[in-house]
Amino acid sequence: MKKTSTPQPPFRPLHQLIQAATGATARDIAHIENIMRDEIFYSTLDWQTREQLNDAAREAYALLNENREQYEMSRADSMAMFRQTQAASAVN
C-alpha cells in the first residue's frame, strides 16, 4: 500500500521566521516555537522584536539539537495524554 502524504498548511509568519533563522525542518519548527515560549522567554512571543525572535529561534534550535531525545519524548508523552483525554471525552 502506497503511503500518501498529507499536504502541509502554509507556515504561519512566526514559523517562517523560525525557518529562515534556523533552516530547521517543518518537523522541528513546533519544537523550536515551544522552546522559545517555555525556556527562553517564559512568555508569549508577541512582545519581542524581530531580532530577539531570530536570536531566540537560533538558541532554541541549538537546545533542541543538544537535547532532541528529551524534547521528542516529552512531545510524545503530551500527545499520548491528549489522545487519552480525547478518547475519554468521546465516551462520555
PAVEXMAR-719667 format. One record per residue: residue in three letters; x, y, z of N, C-alpha, C, O in turn. Coordinates in pm, 1 decimal, padded with zeros to 6 digits. Layout:
N
[rec "ALA",[X,Y,Z],[X,Y,Z],[X,Y,Z],[X,Y,Z]]
...
// end
This chain:
92
[rec "MET",[00084.5,-00117.0,00000.0],[00000.0,00000.0,00000.0],[00089.9,00124.5,00000.0],[00180.1,00136.8,00082.8]]
[rec "LYS",[00064.8,00213.7,-00091.1],[00143.8,00336.1,-00102.6],[00097.3,00437.7,00000.5],[-00022.0,00463.7,00016.4]]
[rec "LYS",[00195.0,00494.0,00069.5],[00165.5,00594.7,00170.0],[00156.3,00731.3,00102.8],[00247.1,00772.1,00030.4]]
[rec "THR",[00046.9,00801.0,00127.2],[00033.3,00935.4,00071.0],[00057.7,01036.0,00182.2],[00019.0,01014.1,00296.9]]
[rec "SER",[00120.8,01144.1,00147.9],[00146.6,01246.6,00249.0],[00033.8,01348.1,00247.6],[-00021.7,01381.7,00143.0]]
[rec "THR",[00002.1,01395.4,00366.2],[-00099.2,01497.6,00380.5],[-00034.8,01632.3,00350.2],[00071.2,01663.2,00404.4]]
[rec "PRO",[-00096.6,01712.0,00265.2],[-00037.9,01843.3,00237.2],[-00027.3,01925.7,00365.3],[-00120.2,01928.4,00446.0]]
[rec "GLN",[00084.4,01991.7,00382.9],[00105.6,02075.3,00499.9],[00046.0,02213.5,00475.2],[00058.3,02268.8,00365.9]]
[rec "PRO",[-00019.6,02269.3,00578.9],[-00069.8,02405.4,00562.7],[00048.0,02501.2,00550.4],[00157.8,02469.5,00595.9]]
[rec "PRO",[00027.5,02616.5,00490.6],[00137.3,02713.0,00479.4],[00185.1,02754.4,00617.9],[00106.8,02759.4,00712.8]]
[rec "PHE",[00312.6,02783.7,00628.5],[00369.2,02828.6,00755.1],[00306.3,02959.4,00799.0],[00278.6,03047.2,00717.2]]
[rec "ARG",[00284.1,02971.3,00929.0],[00244.7,03099.7,00986.5],[00366.0,03191.6,00982.4],[00478.3,03143.4,00968.3]]
[rec "PRO",[00346.4,03322.6,00994.2],[00460.9,03415.7,00989.4],[00570.9,03381.2,01089.9],[00689.0,03388.1,01056.0]]
[rec "LEU",[00534.3,03344.1,01213.1],[00635.8,03307.0,01311.6],[00713.8,03184.8,01265.0],[00835.8,03179.2,01280.6]]
[rec "HIS",[00644.7,03088.0,01208.4],[00712.4,02967.4,01160.1],[00804.8,03000.5,01043.7],[00912.0,02941.5,01030.1]]
[rec "GLN",[00763.8,03093.7,00960.8],[00850.9,03138.3,00851.1],[00977.4,03202.0,00906.8],[01087.0,03176.8,00856.8]]
[rec "LEU",[00962.6,03284.7,01010.2],[01077.0,03348.8,01072.9],[01170.6,03243.2,01132.1],[01292.1,03251.2,01113.7]]
[rec "ILE",[01115.7,03145.0,01202.4],[01196.4,03039.5,01263.2],[01271.0,02962.2,01155.4],[01389.9,02933.7,01169.7]]
[rec "GLN",[01201.7,02928.5,01048.6],[01266.0,02852.0,00941.0],[01378.4,02932.5,00876.2],[01485.2,02878.6,00847.4]]
[rec "ALA",[01354.2,03060.6,00853.5],[01456.3,03145.7,00791.5],[01577.3,03164.0,00883.6],[01690.8,03167.6,00836.0]]
[rec "ALA",[01554.6,03175.4,01013.3],[01663.4,03197.6,01108.9],[01745.6,03072.2,01133.3],[01864.8,03080.7,01163.0]]
[rec "THR",[01682.4,02955.0,01120.9],[01749.1,02830.8,01161.3],[01774.9,02732.3,01048.2],[01868.4,02652.5,01055.3]]
[rec "GLY",[01692.3,02737.5,00943.8],[01699.4,02634.6,00840.2],[01638.5,02503.3,00886.5],[01659.6,02399.3,00824.1]]
[rec "ALA",[01563.2,02507.5,00995.4],[01503.1,02387.1,01053.5],[01398.3,02327.1,00960.6],[01339.8,02395.6,00876.6]]
[rec "THR",[01376.9,02198.3,00978.1],[01272.8,02129.1,00902.6],[01136.1,02164.9,00959.9],[01125.4,02211.3,01073.4]]
[rec "ALA",[01034.0,02143.1,00881.6],[00896.8,02169.5,00927.0],[00867.5,02090.4,01054.5],[00794.9,02138.1,01141.7]]
[rec "ARG",[00922.6,01971.9,01065.6],[00900.4,01886.6,01183.0],[00955.3,01950.3,01310.0],[00898.6,01932.0,01417.7]]
[rec "ASP",[01064.8,02024.9,01298.8],[01128.1,02083.9,01416.4],[01071.1,02219.6,01456.6],[01093.4,02264.7,01569.0]]
[rec "ILE",[00999.9,02283.6,01369.4],[00956.1,02420.9,01395.8],[00864.8,02430.7,01517.8],[00878.9,02524.3,01596.4]]
[rec "ALA",[00772.4,02337.8,01536.0],[00684.7,02342.3,01653.8],[00765.0,02324.0,01781.6],[00738.2,02390.5,01881.6]]
[rec "HIS",[00864.2,02233.6,01779.4],[00952.0,02217.1,01896.0],[01022.8,02348.8,01927.3],[01027.4,02391.6,02042.6]]
[rec "ILE",[01077.4,02412.4,01824.7],[01151.9,02536.6,01843.3],[01061.0,02644.7,01900.9],[01099.8,02716.1,01993.4]]
[rec "GLU",[00940.9,02656.8,01846.6],[00845.8,02756.5,01898.5],[00817.1,02731.5,02046.2],[00816.7,02825.7,02125.4]]
[rec "ASN",[00793.4,02606.8,02084.2],[00764.9,02575.3,02224.6],[00884.1,02605.6,02314.5],[00866.3,02657.0,02424.9]]
[rec "ILE",[01004.7,02574.9,02269.3],[01124.9,02605.0,02348.1],[01138.6,02755.6,02365.1],[01174.1,02803.0,02473.0]]
[rec "MET",[01110.6,02830.6,02259.9],[01117.6,02976.9,02269.0],[01020.2,03028.4,02375.6],[01055.7,03114.1,02456.5]]
[rec "ARG",[00898.1,02976.0,02375.1],[00795.6,03020.6,02470.2],[00828.3,02976.7,02613.0],[00821.3,03056.1,02706.7]]
[rec "ASP",[00864.2,02848.2,02627.9],[00874.1,02786.8,02760.0],[01010.1,02800.8,02827.1],[01017.6,02801.2,02950.0]]
[rec "GLU",[01117.7,02812.4,02749.6],[01250.7,02807.9,02809.7],[01335.1,02932.9,02784.2],[01431.7,02957.1,02856.6]]
[rec "ILE",[01301.4,03010.4,02685.5],[01382.4,03128.5,02657.0],[01312.4,03254.3,02708.4],[01370.7,03330.7,02785.3]]
[rec "PHE",[01189.4,03275.7,02666.7],[01117.7,03396.8,02708.1],[01025.6,03374.4,02827.5],[00990.3,03470.6,02895.8]]
[rec "TYR",[00985.7,03250.2,02854.6],[00890.6,03220.4,02962.5],[00764.8,03304.7,02946.6],[00708.7,03354.7,03044.1]]
[rec "SER",[00722.0,03319.2,02822.5],[00611.7,03411.1,02794.3],[00558.4,03386.5,02653.9],[00605.5,03298.9,02581.3]]
[rec "THR",[00460.4,03465.4,02618.9],[00415.0,03467.6,02480.8],[00525.0,03531.3,02395.4],[00620.5,03588.1,02448.4]]
[rec "LEU",[00511.2,03521.7,02265.9],[00614.8,03572.4,02176.3],[00575.1,03701.6,02106.0],[00644.5,03746.4,02014.7]]
[rec "ASP",[00464.6,03761.4,02147.7],[00414.6,03878.0,02074.2],[00474.4,04011.1,02116.3],[00440.0,04113.7,02057.7]]
[rec "TRP",[00560.2,04013.6,02212.8],[00618.8,04140.6,02256.2],[00766.1,04154.5,02218.0],[00826.3,04258.3,02245.6]]
[rec "GLN",[00825.5,04053.2,02155.4],[00966.5,04057.7,02117.3],[00985.2,04124.4,01981.3],[00896.5,04123.2,01896.0]]
[rec "THR",[01102.5,04181.7,01964.5],[01137.9,04236.7,01834.4],[01173.9,04122.7,01740.4],[01196.5,04009.8,01783.9]]
[rec "ARG",[01179.1,04152.6,01613.1],[01217.6,04052.2,01513.1],[01358.6,03998.7,01543.0],[01384.1,03878.9,01531.0]]
[rec "GLU",[01448.7,04088.4,01581.7],[01585.6,04047.0,01613.6],[01587.7,03952.3,01733.5],[01659.1,03852.0,01732.6]]
[rec "GLN",[01509.4,03984.1,01836.4],[01501.7,03895.4,01953.4],[01445.6,03759.1,01915.1],[01493.4,03656.3,01963.2]]
[rec "LEU",[01344.2,03758.0,01828.7],[01286.6,03631.4,01784.7],[01387.3,03549.7,01703.7],[01396.9,03428.2,01720.9]]
[rec "ASN",[01461.7,03615.7,01616.3],[01563.7,03545.0,01538.5],[01669.4,03483.2,01630.1],[01706.3,03366.8,01613.8]]
[rec "ASP",[01717.5,03561.3,01725.8],[01818.4,03510.9,01819.9],[01762.7,03394.1,01901.4],[01830.0,03292.9,01920.5]]
[rec "ALA",[01640.1,03409.3,01948.8],[01577.3,03304.1,02028.7],[01554.7,03177.5,01946.2],[01571.1,03066.6,01997.0]]
[rec "ALA",[01517.6,03193.4,01820.6],[01497.3,03077.0,01734.5],[01627.4,02998.9,01719.2],[01627.4,02875.9,01726.0]]
[rec "ARG",[01737.3,03069.3,01698.9],[01866.9,03001.4,01685.8],[01907.1,02933.3,01817.1],[01959.2,02821.8,01816.4]]
[rec "GLU",[01882.7,03000.9,01928.8],[01913.4,02942.0,02059.3],[01827.3,02818.2,02085.3],[01876.9,02715.9,02132.6]]
[rec "ALA",[01698.9,02828.6,02054.1],[01607.3,02715.9,02074.1],[01644.9,02597.5,01985.1],[01635.8,02482.3,02027.5]]
[rec "TYR",[01686.7,02625.7,01863.0],[01727.5,02518.6,01770.9],[01851.4,02447.6,01825.0],[01861.9,02325.4,01815.2]]
[rec "ALA",[01944.1,02522.8,01881.3],[02062.4,02461.6,01941.2],[02023.1,02373.3,02060.1],[02074.7,02262.6,02075.2]]
[rec "LEU",[01931.5,02422.6,02144.4],[01883.7,02342.4,02257.1],[01815.4,02215.2,02209.2],[01837.1,02107.6,02264.9]]
[rec "LEU",[01733.4,02227.6,02106.7],[01665.5,02110.5,02051.4],[01767.0,02007.3,02003.4],[01753.1,01888.3,02031.7]]
[rec "ASN",[01866.8,02051.7,01932.4],[01965.8,01958.0,01880.2],[02050.8,01894.7,01990.4],[02093.5,01780.0,01977.5]]
[rec "GLU",[02075.5,01968.6,02098.3],[02152.0,01914.9,02210.7],[02071.5,01814.3,02292.6],[02127.9,01721.5,02350.5]]
[rec "ASN",[01940.8,01832.8,02297.4],[01854.7,01751.1,02384.5],[01736.6,01691.0,02308.7],[01627.2,01677.8,02363.6]]
[rec "ARG",[01758.7,01655.4,02184.7],[01649.3,01611.2,02097.3],[01568.5,01496.4,02158.0],[01445.5,01499.5,02155.3]]
[rec "GLU",[01635.8,01396.2,02212.3],[01564.8,01280.1,02266.5],[01468.6,01321.8,02377.7],[01355.3,01274.1,02383.2]]
[rec "GLN",[01513.3,01409.7,02464.9],[01429.0,01458.0,02573.9],[01306.4,01532.0,02520.9],[01194.7,01506.4,02565.8]]
[rec "TYR",[01326.2,01623.8,02425.4],[01214.1,01700.7,02371.6],[01115.8,01611.6,02296.7],[00994.6,01630.2,02307.8]]
[rec "GLU",[01166.3,01515.9,02221.3],[01076.2,01427.4,02146.6],[00998.6,01335.7,02240.4],[00881.7,01306.3,02215.1]]
[rec "MET",[01062.3,01290.0,02348.8],[00991.6,01206.9,02445.8],[00882.6,01288.3,02515.4],[00771.9,01239.0,02537.2]]
[rec "SER",[00914.0,01411.2,02549.8],[00816.2,01498.4,02613.9],[00697.3,01523.5,02521.6],[00582.3,01521.3,02565.3]]
[rec "ARG",[00725.7,01547.4,02394.0],[00619.1,01570.6,02295.2],[00532.0,01445.5,02279.9],[00409.4,01454.8,02273.3]]
[rec "ALA",[00595.9,01329.5,02274.5],[00520.1,01204.1,02262.0],[00430.7,01182.7,02383.9],[00315.9,01140.4,02369.6]]
[rec "ASP",[00482.1,01211.4,02504.2],[00401.7,01199.0,02625.8],[00281.9,01293.3,02622.4],[00170.5,01254.9,02658.1]]
[rec "SER",[00305.7,01416.5,02579.3],[00196.1,01514.5,02571.1],[00089.2,01469.8,02472.0],[-00030.3,01481.4,02499.2]]
[rec "MET",[00132.6,01419.1,02357.5],[00037.0,01372.5,02256.1],[-00041.8,01251.6,02306.8],[-00161.5,01240.4,02280.5]]
[rec "ALA",[00024.4,01161.6,02379.0],[-00045.2,01045.1,02434.3],[-00150.7,01088.5,02535.1],[-00261.7,01035.1,02536.0]]
[rec "MET",[-00116.7,01185.1,02620.0],[-00213.9,01235.7,02716.8],[-00330.3,01304.5,02646.5],[-00445.5,01289.0,02687.1]]
[rec "PHE",[-00301.0,01379.7,02542.3],[-00405.8,01447.1,02465.7],[-00501.0,01345.1,02403.1],[-00623.0,01360.0,02411.1]]
[rec "ARG",[-00444.8,01242.3,02341.3],[-00529.3,01139.0,02278.8],[-00612.4,01064.6,02381.9],[-00727.8,01030.8,02355.8]]
[rec "GLN",[-00554.8,01038.6,02499.1],[-00627.9,00972.2,02605.0],[-00744.4,01058.4,02652.2],[-00853.8,01007.4,02676.3]]
[rec "THR",[-00721.5,01187.3,02665.3],[-00828.4,01279.6,02705.7],[-00938.0,01285.7,02599.7],[-01056.6,01287.3,02632.5]]
[rec "GLN",[-00897.7,01289.1,02471.2],[-00997.1,01288.2,02363.0],[-01081.2,01162.2,02367.6],[-01203.5,01168.5,02355.0]]
[rec "ALA",[-01016.8,01048.1,02385.5],[-01089.3,00920.9,02389.7],[-01186.3,00917.3,02507.2],[-01299.1,00869.8,02493.8]]
[rec "ALA",[-01142.7,00967.3,02621.4],[-01228.9,00967.3,02740.0],[-01349.0,01059.3,02719.8],[-01460.1,01026.2,02761.1]]
[rec "SER",[-01327.3,01173.5,02656.8],[-01439.1,01265.4,02635.6],[-01534.3,01214.8,02527.8],[-01652.7,01248.6,02529.3]]
[rec "ALA",[-01484.9,01135.3,02435.3],[-01571.2,01077.8,02331.4],[-01664.3,00972.5,02390.7],[-01776.0,00953.8,02342.5]]
[rec "VAL",[-01619.2,00904.7,02493.6],[-01700.0,00802.1,02559.9],[-01808.2,00865.8,02643.6],[-01918.5,00812.1,02653.6]]
[rec "ASN",[-01778.9,00978.9,02703.7],[-01875.5,01043.8,02793.8],[-01974.1,01120.3,02717.5],[-02063.3,01181.7,02775.9]]
// end
